[in-house]
Structures are given as C-alpha cells and as structure tokens.
C-alpha cells in the first residue's frame, strides 16, 4: 500500500497555504484495520480508524524542512 495524503489532509494543507500559516502535525496514529486490502488503491476519502483499531499513537517531537515539496 502506498502512502498518500487524505482528501481532508489535502484540504487542510491548501487552507494553511492560502492563509500563509504553517501546518503543525501533532501525532502519528497507527492502526490495525481488519480486512484492509493493502494491494488495492489508497482510499483518500478514508477517515481515522475507530479507537478499537488504533494500536499506537505517538506525539511528534521533532521537526524539519527539506524543500518546498517535502
């Protein structure tokens, strides 16, 4: 399964860019989603999994900048 930004994330990035504001990511959420087809296309309309499927949450403690596209 490829990595992809959700449609909600894409919209938030565009809103922040339009307002000339930074996007601050607060945490990573990892989940075990039963029946997920990892060979299929990424569902960019997907939402955060229910709490019962979340197996790990970590606050982001570092930041960096590579270039405008990364």
C-alpha positions as CSV (number, residue, x, y, z in Angstrom):
1,X,0.0,0.0,0.0
2,X,1.4,3.3,-1.0
3,X,1.5,6.3,1.3
4,X,-1.0,9.1,0.4
5,X,-2.5,12.2,1.9
6,X,-6.2,12.0,2.6
7,X,-8.6,14.4,0.9
8,X,-9.1,16.1,4.3
9,X,-5.4,16.5,4.8
10,X,-5.0,17.9,1.3
11,X,-7.8,20.4,2.0
12,X,-6.1,21.4,5.3
13,X,-2.8,21.9,3.6
14,X,-4.4,24.2,1.0
15,X,-6.2,26.2,3.7
16,X,-3.0,26.7,5.6
17,X,-1.1,27.7,2.5
18,X,-3.8,30.2,1.4
19,X,-3.7,31.8,4.9
20,X,0.2,31.7,4.9
21,X,0.1,29.6,8.0
22,X,2.3,26.6,8.9
23,X,0.8,23.1,9.1
24,X,1.7,21.6,12.5
25,X,1.4,17.9,12.8
26,X,0.9,16.8,16.4
27,X,0.9,13.0,16.3
28,X,1.1,9.8,14.3
29,X,-1.7,7.2,14.6
30,X,-1.1,3.6,13.7
31,X,-4.0,1.2,13.4
32,X,-4.7,-2.5,12.5
33,X,-7.7,-2.3,10.2
34,X,-9.2,-5.7,9.6
35,X,-10.0,-6.6,6.0
36,X,-7.9,-3.8,4.6
37,X,-6.7,-4.6,1.1
38,X,-3.0,-3.5,1.1
39,X,-2.7,-4.3,-2.6
40,X,-5.6,-2.1,-3.6
41,X,-5.6,1.7,-4.2
42,X,-5.4,4.0,-1.2
43,X,-8.8,5.4,-0.1
44,X,-8.1,9.1,0.1
45,X,-11.6,9.7,1.4
46,X,-10.8,7.5,4.4
47,X,-11.2,8.7,8.0
48,X,-9.3,8.0,11.2
49,X,-10.0,4.4,12.3
50,X,-12.2,3.7,15.4
51,X,-10.4,3.7,18.7
52,X,-10.7,-0.1,18.9
53,X,-8.4,-0.4,15.8
54,X,-5.8,2.1,16.9
55,X,-2.7,0.2,18.2
56,X,-0.2,3.1,18.7
57,X,-0.3,6.9,19.0
58,X,2.9,8.9,19.2
59,X,3.4,12.7,19.6
60,X,5.7,14.2,17.1
61,X,8.7,15.6,18.9
62,X,10.9,16.7,16.0
63,X,10.5,18.9,13.0
64,X,12.5,19.6,9.9
65,X,12.5,21.2,6.4
66,X,13.9,19.6,3.3
67,X,12.5,21.7,0.5
68,X,9.1,23.2,-0.6
69,X,7.9,19.8,-2.0
70,X,8.8,17.6,1.0
